[in-house]
Amino acid sequence: MLRALVCVAVLLSACAHAPAEEAQPPPSAPEAPRELSPLAQQVRDDLARLDAELRAPGVVSTGFGGVADLGGGLTVRPIAIVEDSRCPHNTACLWAGRMRIRAAVSGRNAELTLGEAVQTPNGTVVFAVVSPGAWAEWPSAELGPRPAHRFGFRRG
């Protein structure tokens, strides 16, 4: 019994003399945004423009593994990139190139070309936009890795 009383006294004493919480340093000011290289700024601006196009009225966007439901039974599920010969923004090309994807359109395999319409039994689908844009170089040190492809479709 005496041993139990001593233990309780020691525990109470420890609680009474618990160290005060360490003082938290004052919150630091937010880090000033660093200036981007001209290339990184161009890429960031292009990503913002494409993001706006992907959110435009009538455009339904998705990535690989997703489905764009355009209504009325018209769906598009991107499967793979077949060709991406688009001229990179930061190069000079003789030909603008194109982007083609393989997709399941309302359950049927089809190839879609960026900017072109395809007639289906459930209506016309247009492969309207893809992000990211074509860039010969990517400023990953400033912007991180290239984002995953996002595809935008609309009814034609």
N, CA, C and O atoms as a DFTB+ gen file, in Angstrom:
624 C
 N C O
     1  1       0.819      -1.173       0.000
     2  2       0.000       0.000       0.000
     3  2       0.871       1.248       0.000
     4  3       0.596       2.210      -0.717
     5  1       1.913       1.223       0.802
     6  2       2.815       2.355       0.864
     7  2       3.485       2.568      -0.499
     8  3       3.682       3.696      -0.950
     9  1       3.824       1.454      -1.131
    10  2       4.446       1.527      -2.451
    11  2       3.494       2.189      -3.455
    12  3       3.941       2.989      -4.276
    13  1       2.222       1.882      -3.411
    14  2       1.231       2.468      -4.310
    15  2       1.111       3.963      -4.063
    16  3       1.006       4.741      -5.010
    17  1       1.124       4.380      -2.770
    18  2       1.034       5.801      -2.448
    19  2       2.261       6.553      -2.964
    20  3       2.139       7.680      -3.446
    21  1       3.421       5.948      -2.868
    22  2       4.640       6.581      -3.354
    23  2       4.564       6.747      -4.879
    24  3       4.943       7.788      -5.416
    25  1       4.073       5.717      -5.563
    26  2       3.953       5.787      -7.024
    27  2       2.994       6.905      -7.419
    28  3       3.278       7.662      -8.347
    29  1       1.863       7.015      -6.727
    30  2       0.886       8.061      -7.028
    31  2       1.506       9.436      -6.779
    32  3       1.310      10.362      -7.566
    33  1       2.251       9.564      -5.687
    34  2       2.880      10.841      -5.368
    35  2       3.907      11.217      -6.442
    36  3       3.998      12.381      -6.832
    37  1       4.663      10.255      -6.909
    38  2       5.665      10.520      -7.944
    39  2       4.982      10.935      -9.245
    40  3       5.426      11.865      -9.918
    41  1       3.898      10.238      -9.596
    42  2       3.173      10.574     -10.820
    43  2       2.571      11.963     -10.734
    44  3       2.653      12.731     -11.692
    45  1       1.962      12.301      -9.597
    46  2       1.380      13.629      -9.437
    47  2       2.453      14.706      -9.487
    48  3       2.246      15.780     -10.051
    49  1       3.580      14.411      -8.904
    50  2       4.684      15.352      -8.915
    51  2       5.180      15.573     -10.343
    52  3       5.497      16.699     -10.726
    53  1       5.245      14.497     -11.127
    54  2       5.698      14.599     -12.516
    55  2       4.720      15.435     -13.336
    56  3       5.133      16.217     -14.193
    57  1       3.424      15.270     -13.074
    58  2       2.425      16.050     -13.793
    59  2       2.535      17.526     -13.428
    60  3       2.406      18.391     -14.293
    61  1       2.767      17.807     -12.189
    62  2       2.847      19.191     -11.738
    63  2       4.072      19.883     -12.303
    64  3       4.063      21.100     -12.490
    65  1       5.122      19.130     -12.576
    66  2       6.353      19.721     -13.077
    67  2       6.599      19.389     -14.550
    68  3       7.742      19.377     -15.008
    69  1       5.505      19.117     -15.294
    70  2       5.663      18.804     -16.724
    71  2       6.243      20.021     -17.429
    72  3       5.865      21.154     -17.132
    73  1       7.153      19.790     -18.356
    74  2       7.757      20.923     -19.052
    75  2       6.691      21.686     -19.836
    76  3       5.769      21.097     -20.399
    77  1       6.837      22.979     -19.858
    78  2       5.899      23.812     -20.607
    79  2       6.059      23.505     -22.089
    80  3       7.124      23.090     -22.545
    81  1       4.976      23.719     -22.829
    82  2       5.055      23.488     -24.270
    83  2       6.091      24.420     -24.852
    84  3       6.219      25.578     -24.457
    85  1       6.821      23.880     -25.801
    86  2       7.830      24.709     -26.441
    87  2       7.152      25.821     -27.212
    88  3       6.135      25.605     -27.872
    89  1       7.704      26.974     -27.128
    90  2       7.140      28.108     -27.847
    91  2       7.286      27.868     -29.344
    92  3       8.349      27.471     -29.822
    93  1       6.210      28.112     -30.069
    94  2       6.226      27.948     -31.510
    95  2       6.820      29.207     -32.137
    96  3       6.493      30.320     -31.724
    97  1       7.673      29.042     -33.110
    98  2       8.211      30.226     -33.775
    99  2       7.079      30.944     -34.504
   100  3       6.123      30.307     -34.947
   101  1       7.179      32.243     -34.630
   102  2       6.121      32.972     -35.337
   103  2       6.039      32.485     -36.775
   104  3       7.050      32.114     -37.372
   105  1       4.824      32.487     -37.332
   106  2       4.708      32.015     -38.722
   107  2       5.564      32.875     -39.643
   108  3       5.612      34.099     -39.523
   109  1       6.230      32.201     -40.556
   110  2       7.093      32.938     -41.476
   111  2       6.251      33.514     -42.606
   112  3       5.184      32.997     -42.939
   113  1       6.739      34.556     -43.162
   114  2       6.045      35.194     -44.277
   115  2       6.058      34.228     -45.457
   116  3       7.020      33.483     -45.643
   117  1       4.989      34.241     -46.256
   118  2       4.988      33.345     -47.412
   119  2       6.174      33.649     -48.323
   120  3       6.584      34.795     -48.506
   121  1       6.696      32.572     -48.877
   122  2       7.858      32.714     -49.743
   123  2       7.455      33.492     -50.989
   124  3       6.435      33.197     -51.612
   125  1       8.249      34.468     -51.341
   126  2       7.956      35.267     -52.525
   127  2       8.053      34.374     -53.761
   128  3       8.983      33.577     -53.886
   129  1       7.082      34.512     -54.677
   130  2       7.158      33.666     -55.870
   131  2       8.438      33.971     -56.641
   132  3       8.789      35.128     -56.873
   133  1       9.110      32.919     -57.021
   134  2      10.357      33.141     -57.743
   135  2      10.039      33.358     -59.219
   136  3       9.044      32.864     -59.750
   137  1      10.893      34.089     -59.833
   138  2      10.699      34.396     -61.238
   139  2      11.030      33.159     -62.063
   140  3      12.034      32.488     -61.823
   141  1      10.171      32.867     -63.039
   142  2      10.383      31.708     -63.896
   143  2      11.213      32.094     -65.111
   144  3      11.233      33.251     -65.532
   145  1      11.886      31.113     -65.656
   146  2      12.599      31.331     -66.907
   147  2      11.564      31.624     -67.997
   148  3      10.392      31.285     -67.836
   149  1      11.977      32.244     -69.094
   150  2      11.014      32.513     -70.178
   151  2      10.315      31.244     -70.673
   152  3       9.114      31.270     -70.943
   153  1      11.052      30.132     -70.796
   154  2      10.444      28.885     -71.242
   155  2       9.405      28.399     -70.240
   156  3       8.294      28.040     -70.628
   157  1       9.752      28.384     -68.956
   158  2       8.811      27.920     -67.937
   159  2       7.562      28.804     -67.915
   160  3       6.457      28.295     -67.728
   161  1       7.717      30.101     -68.100
   162  2       6.558      30.992     -68.124
   163  2       5.681      30.709     -69.336
   164  3       4.455      30.730     -69.227
   165  1       6.294      30.441     -70.496
   166  2       5.519      30.105     -71.694
   167  2       4.742      28.808     -71.488
   168  3       3.570      28.712     -71.852
   169  1       5.406      27.811     -70.899
   170  2       4.738      26.524     -70.660
   171  2       3.596      26.716     -69.672
   172  3       2.502      26.192     -69.885
   173  1       3.835      27.461     -68.592
   174  2       2.782      27.695     -67.601
   175  2       1.590      28.406     -68.246
   176  3       0.442      28.044     -67.988
   177  1       1.854      29.415     -69.084
   178  2       0.770      30.130     -69.760
   179  2       0.001      29.197     -70.692
   180  3      -1.226      29.266     -70.772
   181  1       0.729      28.320     -71.399
   182  2       0.082      27.370     -72.304
   183  2      -0.791      26.389     -71.522
   184  3      -1.903      26.075     -71.947
   185  1      -0.295      25.905     -70.384
   186  2      -1.087      24.997     -69.553
   187  2      -2.357      25.682     -69.056
   188  3      -3.422      25.066     -69.025
   189  1      -2.252      26.947     -68.670
   190  2      -3.429      27.685     -68.207
   191  2      -4.439      27.856     -69.334
   192  3      -5.640      27.703     -69.116
   193  1      -3.965      28.171     -70.538
   194  2      -4.856      28.325     -71.694
   195  2      -5.564      27.011     -72.008
   196  3      -6.774      26.987     -72.230
   197  1      -4.799      25.920     -72.024
   198  2      -5.397      24.620     -72.324
   199  2      -6.374      24.186     -71.236
   200  3      -7.405      23.583     -71.533
   201  1      -6.056      24.490     -69.979
   202  2      -6.969      24.169     -68.890
   203  2      -8.292      24.900     -69.083
   204  3      -9.357      24.325     -68.858
   205  1      -8.233      26.157     -69.497
   206  2      -9.457      26.917     -69.767
   207  2     -10.238      26.291     -70.920
   208  3     -11.466      26.219     -70.865
   209  1      -9.539      25.838     -71.967
   210  2     -10.216      25.180     -73.088
   211  2     -10.860      23.868     -72.649
   212  3     -11.943      23.523     -73.123
   213  1     -10.207      23.133     -71.750
   214  2     -10.774      21.871     -71.257
   215  2     -12.031      22.118     -70.415
   216  3     -12.883      21.237     -70.304
   217  1     -12.149      23.313     -69.823
   218  2     -13.314      23.649     -69.003
   219  2     -14.351      24.482     -69.755
   220  3     -15.336      24.922     -69.162
   221  1     -14.138      24.701     -71.059
   222  2     -15.051      25.531     -71.850
   223  2     -16.443      24.880     -71.905
   224  3     -16.562      23.657     -71.826
   225  1     -17.478      25.693     -72.039
   226  2     -18.832      25.142     -72.147
   227  2     -18.926      24.144     -73.310
   228  3     -18.440      24.403     -74.410
   229  1     -19.547      23.028     -73.045
   230  2     -19.734      22.000     -74.066
   231  2     -18.591      21.020     -74.201
   232  3     -18.732      20.005     -74.884
   233  1     -17.454      21.294     -73.564
   234  2     -16.302      20.388     -73.640
   235  2     -16.312      19.493     -72.408
   236  3     -16.439      19.964     -71.277
   237  1     -16.177      18.207     -72.648
   238  2     -16.094      17.234     -71.557
   239  2     -14.688      16.636     -71.628
   240  3     -14.262      16.143     -72.673
   241  1     -13.977      16.686     -70.503
   242  2     -12.589      16.228     -70.521
   243  2     -12.398      14.996     -69.656
   244  3     -13.138      14.745     -68.705
   245  1     -11.385      14.246     -70.020
   246  2     -10.999      13.053     -69.268
   247  2      -9.561      12.704     -69.621
   248  3      -8.986      13.248     -70.564
   249  1      -9.005      11.808     -68.866
   250  2      -7.672      11.296     -69.144
   251  2      -7.765       9.814     -69.443
   252  3      -8.857       9.257     -69.561
   253  1      -6.602       9.177     -69.564
   254  2      -6.597       7.733     -69.754
   255  2      -7.252       7.091     -68.544
   256  3      -6.998       7.494     -67.409
   257  1      -8.092       6.096     -68.780
   258  2      -8.786       5.419     -67.690
   259  2     -10.126       6.044     -67.348
   260  3     -10.880       5.485     -66.550
   261  1     -10.438       7.194     -67.935
   262  2     -11.710       7.870     -67.668
   263  2     -12.605       7.822     -68.899
   264  3     -12.207       7.355     -69.966
   265  1     -13.825       8.318     -68.716
   266  2     -14.802       8.352     -69.804
   267  2     -15.409       9.743     -69.870
   268  3     -15.829      10.294     -68.853
   269  1     -15.454      10.308     -71.073
   270  2     -16.132      11.583     -71.300
   271  2     -17.542      11.252     -71.779
   272  3     -17.710      10.681     -72.857
   273  1     -18.551      11.602     -70.992
   274  2     -19.947      11.339     -71.343
   275  2     -20.539      12.604     -71.940
   276  3     -20.764      13.588     -71.235
   277  1     -20.790      12.571     -73.251
   278  2     -21.317      13.729     -73.962
   279  2     -22.836      13.712     -74.035
   280  3     -23.438      14.581     -74.665
   281  1     -23.448      12.748     -73.406
   282  2     -24.905      12.646     -73.376
   283  2     -25.459      11.914     -74.585
   284  3     -24.803      11.797     -75.620
   285  1     -26.681      11.425     -74.430
   286  2     -27.347      10.736     -75.525
   287  2     -26.660       9.460     -75.956
   288  3     -26.787       9.044     -77.107
   289  1     -25.929       8.830     -75.042
   290  2     -25.232       7.585     -75.366
   291  2     -23.884       7.786     -76.042
   292  3     -23.222       6.813     -76.402
   293  1     -23.470       9.038     -76.219
   294  2     -22.181       9.321     -76.846
   295  2     -21.113       9.449     -75.757
   296  3     -21.088      10.420     -75.001
   297  1     -20.239       8.453     -75.698
   298  2     -19.161       8.440     -74.712
   299  2     -17.827       8.234     -75.419
   300  3     -17.760       7.628     -76.488
   301  1     -16.774       8.748     -74.803
   302  2     -15.428       8.577     -75.352
   303  2     -14.509       8.176     -74.214
   304  3     -14.429       8.859     -73.193
   305  1     -13.809       7.049     -74.401
   306  2     -12.820       6.578     -73.427
   307  2     -11.473       6.490     -74.139
   308  3     -11.251       5.565     -74.921
   309  1     -10.561       7.450     -73.877
   310  2      -9.242       7.397     -74.518
   311  2      -8.478       6.136     -74.104
   312  3      -8.450       5.770     -72.929
   313  1      -7.868       5.489     -75.080
   314  2      -7.130       4.250     -74.821
   315  2      -5.625       4.457     -74.974
   316  3      -4.849       4.045     -74.111
   317  1      -5.209       5.099     -76.080
   318  2      -3.771       5.257     -76.334
   319  2      -3.530       6.375     -77.331
   320  3      -4.399       6.718     -78.133
   321  1      -2.339       6.930     -77.262
   322  2      -1.919       7.889     -78.275
   323  2      -1.360       7.090     -79.440
   324  3      -0.455       6.274     -79.268
   325  1      -1.900       7.329     -80.619
   326  2      -1.444       6.649     -81.825
   327  2      -0.324       7.451     -82.467
   328  3       0.664       6.886     -82.938
   329  1      -0.481       8.775     -82.484
   330  2       0.520       9.648     -83.109
   331  2       0.482      10.999     -82.412
   332  3      -0.589      11.551     -82.162
   333  1       1.654      11.520     -82.104
   334  2       1.751      12.890     -81.616
   335  2       2.925      13.530     -82.344
   336  3       4.053      13.550     -81.850
   337  1       2.631      14.051     -83.529
   338  2       3.657      14.695     -84.343
   339  2       3.456      16.208     -84.357
   340  3       3.949      16.899     -85.248
   341  1       2.719      16.724     -83.351
   342  2       2.489      18.168     -83.278
   343  2       3.817      18.899     -83.205
   344  3       4.755      18.447     -82.548
   345  1       3.883      20.018     -83.878
   346  2       5.098      20.839     -83.850
   347  2       5.233      21.446     -82.460
   348  3       4.334      22.158     -82.012
   349  1       6.335      21.178     -81.772
   350  2       6.521      21.772     -80.440
   351  2       6.525      23.293     -80.515
   352  3       7.033      23.880     -81.471
   353  1       5.953      23.921     -79.493
   354  2       5.844      25.380     -79.452
   355  2       7.193      26.065     -79.540
   356  3       7.293      27.147     -80.119
   357  1       8.219      25.473     -78.990
   358  2       9.510      26.145     -78.930
   359  2      10.479      25.657     -80.013
   360  3      11.690      25.601     -79.803
   361  1       9.914      25.304     -81.180
   362  2      10.737      24.921     -82.331
   363  2      10.095      25.476     -83.600
   364  3       8.960      25.952     -83.573
   365  1      10.815      25.414     -84.689
   366  2      10.280      25.799     -85.998
   367  2      10.065      24.525     -86.803
   368  3      10.953      23.677     -86.892
   369  1       8.878      24.399     -87.386
   370  2       8.539      23.187     -88.138
   371  2       8.030      23.564     -89.523
   372  3       7.518      24.662     -89.738
   373  1       8.180      22.636     -90.450
   374  2       7.621      22.817     -91.785
   375  2       6.174      22.349     -91.834
   376  3       5.402      22.797     -92.681
   377  1       5.808      21.458     -90.936
   378  2       4.462      20.894     -90.906
   379  2       3.944      20.988     -89.485
   380  3       4.682      20.704     -88.541
   381  1       2.693      21.379     -89.312
   382  2       2.122      21.556     -87.966
   383  2       2.001      20.234     -87.220
   384  3       2.003      20.214     -85.990
   385  1       1.895      19.134     -87.953
   386  2       1.751      17.829     -87.305
   387  2       0.332      17.604     -86.822
   388  3      -0.564      18.408     -87.080
   389  1       0.141      16.504     -86.124
   390  2      -1.202      16.182     -85.635
   391  2      -1.109      15.261     -84.435
   392  3      -0.063      14.678     -84.148
   393  1      -2.221      15.146     -83.749
   394  2      -2.337      14.194     -82.645
   395  2      -3.522      13.293     -82.949
   396  3      -4.622      13.760     -83.244
   397  1      -3.273      11.993     -82.871
   398  2      -4.340      11.001     -83.043
   399  2      -4.336      10.086     -81.837
   400  3      -3.282       9.710     -81.325
   401  1      -5.530       9.734     -81.391
   402  2      -5.664       8.786     -80.285
   403  2      -6.583       7.652     -80.698
   404  3      -7.433       7.797     -81.576
   405  1      -6.388       6.520     -80.042
   406  2      -7.327       5.413     -80.167
   407  2      -8.249       5.534     -78.969
   408  3      -7.803       5.754     -77.843
   409  1      -9.550       5.386     -79.229
   410  2     -10.533       5.543     -78.162
   411  2     -11.704       4.606     -78.400
   412  3     -11.968       4.183     -79.525
   413  1     -12.394       4.294     -77.322
   414  2     -13.666       3.581     -77.419
   415  2     -14.735       4.668     -77.468
   416  3     -14.967       5.369     -76.483
   417  1     -15.381       4.798     -78.619
   418  2     -16.429       5.802     -78.793
   419  2     -17.753       5.065     -78.768
   420  3     -18.077       4.305     -79.680
   421  1     -18.512       5.302     -77.708
   422  2     -19.783       4.594     -77.493
   423  2     -19.589       3.091     -77.621
   424  3     -20.425       2.387     -78.188
   425  1     -18.460       2.607     -77.080
   426  2     -18.185       1.178     -77.046
   427  2     -17.504       0.622     -78.276
   428  3     -17.152      -0.557     -78.295
   429  1     -17.307       1.433     -79.306
   430  2     -16.655       0.945     -80.528
   431  2     -15.293       1.599     -80.672
   432  3     -15.142       2.792     -80.410
   433  1     -14.294       0.816     -81.089
   434  2     -12.946       1.365     -81.284
   435  2     -12.928       2.335     -82.452
   436  3     -13.526       2.087     -83.499
   437  1     -12.229       3.444     -82.252
   438  2     -12.112       4.461     -83.295
   439  2     -10.793       5.194     -83.105
   440  3     -10.203       5.173     -82.025
   441  1     -10.343       5.839     -84.168
   442  2      -9.199       6.738     -84.081
   443  2      -9.734       8.146     -84.245
   444  3     -10.498       8.433     -85.167
   445  1      -9.319       9.030     -83.328
   446  2      -9.751      10.419     -83.356
   447  2      -8.539      11.299     -83.581
   448  3      -7.477      11.070     -83.002
   449  1      -8.702      12.317     -84.432
   450  2      -7.638      13.265     -84.721
   451  2      -8.023      14.613     -84.136
   452  3      -9.153      15.072     -84.299
   453  1      -7.077      15.241     -83.455
   454  2      -7.313      16.529     -82.820
   455  2      -7.858      17.528     -83.844
   456  3      -7.266      17.738     -84.903
   457  1      -8.996      18.137     -83.508
   458  2      -9.610      19.148     -84.355
   459  2     -10.578      18.618     -85.384
   460  3     -11.207      19.398     -86.099
   461  1     -10.713      17.311     -85.477
   462  2     -11.600      16.733     -86.493
   463  2     -12.820      16.079     -85.853
   464  3     -12.781      15.618     -84.712
   465  1     -13.911      16.055     -86.630
   466  2     -15.169      15.450     -86.195
   467  2     -15.271      14.028     -86.730
   468  3     -14.778      13.719     -87.815
   469  1     -15.920      13.167     -85.947
   470  2     -16.175      11.786     -86.358
   471  2     -17.651      11.504     -86.119
   472  3     -18.172      11.731     -85.027
   473  1     -18.311      11.009     -87.150
   474  2     -19.725      10.670     -87.047
   475  2     -19.868       9.282     -86.419
   476  3     -19.161       8.350     -86.805
   477  1     -20.781       9.144     -85.454
   478  2     -21.072       7.855     -84.818
   479  2     -22.579       7.657     -84.832
   480  3     -23.315       8.607     -85.103
   481  1     -23.054       6.469     -84.551
   482  2     -24.500       6.259     -84.478
   483  2     -25.176       7.111     -83.391
   484  3     -26.380       7.359     -83.463
   485  1     -24.420       7.551     -82.403
   486  2     -24.986       8.352     -81.312
   487  2     -24.725       9.849     -81.470
   488  3     -24.995      10.622     -80.551
   489  1     -24.209      10.262     -82.615
   490  2     -23.938      11.670     -82.861
   491  2     -22.496      11.888     -83.267
   492  3     -21.697      10.953     -83.331
   493  1     -22.183      13.137     -83.537
   494  2     -20.835      13.505     -83.976
   495  2     -20.016      13.934     -82.774
   496  3     -20.483      14.690     -81.922
   497  1     -18.779      13.437     -82.719
   498  2     -17.858      13.815     -81.650
   499  2     -16.667      14.529     -82.263
   500  3     -16.163      14.136     -83.315
   501  1     -16.224      15.583     -81.590
   502  2     -15.034      16.319     -82.010
   503  2     -13.987      16.191     -80.917
   504  3     -14.258      16.482     -79.752
   505  1     -12.790      15.755     -81.294
   506  2     -11.636      15.747     -80.394
   507  2     -11.139      17.185     -80.409
   508  3     -10.445      17.593     -81.340
   509  1     -11.493      17.964     -79.370
   510  2     -11.342      19.413     -79.399
   511  2     -10.032      19.939     -78.828
   512  3      -9.497      20.924     -79.337
   513  1      -9.503      19.309     -77.783
   514  2      -8.328      19.872     -77.108
   515  2      -7.571      18.771     -76.386
   516  3      -8.156      17.780     -75.949
   517  1      -6.255      18.959     -76.267
   518  2      -5.415      18.046     -75.491
   519  2      -4.413      18.883     -74.707
   520  3      -3.893      19.883     -75.201
   521  1      -4.159      18.463     -73.498
   522  2      -3.158      19.110     -72.660
   523  2      -2.283      18.014     -72.066
   524  3      -2.805      16.952     -71.727
   525  1      -0.982      18.223     -71.927
   526  2      -0.251      19.432     -72.219
   527  2      -0.007      19.597     -73.707
   528  3      -0.160      18.661     -74.492
   529  1       0.378      20.818     -74.075
   530  2       0.742      21.092     -75.452
   531  2       2.064      20.427     -75.787
   532  3       2.722      19.840     -74.929
   533  1       2.431      20.530     -77.033
   534  2       3.695      19.937     -77.487
   535  2       4.838      20.902     -77.168
   536  3       4.809      22.066     -77.565
   537  1       5.829      20.409     -76.457
   538  2       7.019      21.189     -76.108
   539  2       8.240      20.313     -76.316
   540  3       8.285      19.186     -75.825
   541  1       9.246      20.825     -77.050
   542  2      10.475      20.063     -77.270
   543  2      11.241      19.899     -75.967
   544  3      11.844      18.855     -75.718
   545  1      11.214      20.934     -75.138
   546  2      11.873      20.890     -73.839
   547  2      10.809      21.130     -72.776
   548  3       9.825      21.826     -73.023
   549  1      11.005      20.560     -71.610
   550  2      10.080      20.764     -70.500
   551  2      10.884      21.240     -69.297
   552  3      11.833      20.568     -68.893
   553  1      10.529      22.383     -68.717
   554  2      11.289      22.931     -67.585
   555  2      10.918      22.243     -66.267
   556  3      10.346      22.868     -65.374
   557  1      11.244      20.965     -66.155
   558  2      10.832      20.190     -64.978
   559  2      11.448      20.708     -63.688
   560  3      10.853      20.551     -62.623
   561  1      12.628      21.322     -63.756
   562  2      13.232      21.859     -62.533
   563  2      12.366      22.971     -61.948
   564  3      12.363      23.183     -60.736
   565  1      11.628      23.684     -62.806
   566  2      10.792      24.788     -62.337
   567  2       9.327      24.400     -62.198
   568  3       8.655      24.882     -61.285
   569  1       8.816      23.547     -63.073
   570  2       7.391      23.219     -63.083
   571  2       7.081      21.785     -62.662
   572  3       5.913      21.418     -62.534
   573  1       8.110      20.976     -62.446
   574  2       7.875      19.576     -62.113
   575  2       7.704      18.764     -63.388
   576  3       7.887      19.285     -64.488
   577  1       7.355      17.490     -63.244
   578  2       7.218      16.634     -64.427
   579  2       6.017      17.045     -65.274
   580  3       5.098      17.713     -64.799
   581  1       6.048      16.630     -66.536
   582  2       4.897      16.897     -67.420
   583  2       3.653      16.282     -66.799
   584  3       3.695      15.160     -66.293
   585  1       2.549      17.012     -66.835
   586  2       1.308      16.431     -66.311
   587  2       0.779      15.346     -67.248
   588  3       1.144      15.287     -68.423
   589  1      -0.074      14.503     -66.715
   590  2      -0.700      13.446     -67.516
   591  2      -1.587      14.091     -68.583
   592  3      -2.107      15.190     -68.392
   593  1      -1.746      13.404     -69.685
   594  2      -2.596      13.921     -70.762
   595  2      -4.048      14.026     -70.313
   596  3      -4.568      13.152     -69.619
   597  1      -4.689      15.116     -70.725
   598  2      -6.132      15.326     -70.564
   599  2      -6.665      15.617     -71.961
   600  3      -6.059      16.374     -72.719
   601  1      -7.801      15.010     -72.297
   602  2      -8.387      15.145     -73.613
   603  2      -9.764      15.768     -73.471
   604  3     -10.523      15.403     -72.573
   605  1     -10.092      16.707     -74.352
   606  2     -11.400      17.352     -74.321
   607  2     -12.186      17.023     -75.580
   608  3     -11.663      17.096     -76.692
   609  1     -13.449      16.659     -75.389
   610  2     -14.324      16.285     -76.502
   611  2     -15.603      17.100     -76.417
   612  3     -16.021      17.516     -75.336
   613  1     -16.222      17.324     -77.580
   614  2     -17.522      17.989     -77.616
   615  2     -18.339      17.387     -78.736
   616  3     -17.811      16.727     -79.631
   617  1     -19.621      17.623     -78.673
   618  2     -20.493      17.183     -79.768
   619  2     -20.260      18.101     -80.959
   620  3     -20.024      19.299     -80.804
   621  1     -20.332      17.510     -82.162
   622  2     -20.112      18.306     -83.386
   623  2     -21.393      18.829     -83.975
   624  3     -21.367      19.511     -84.999
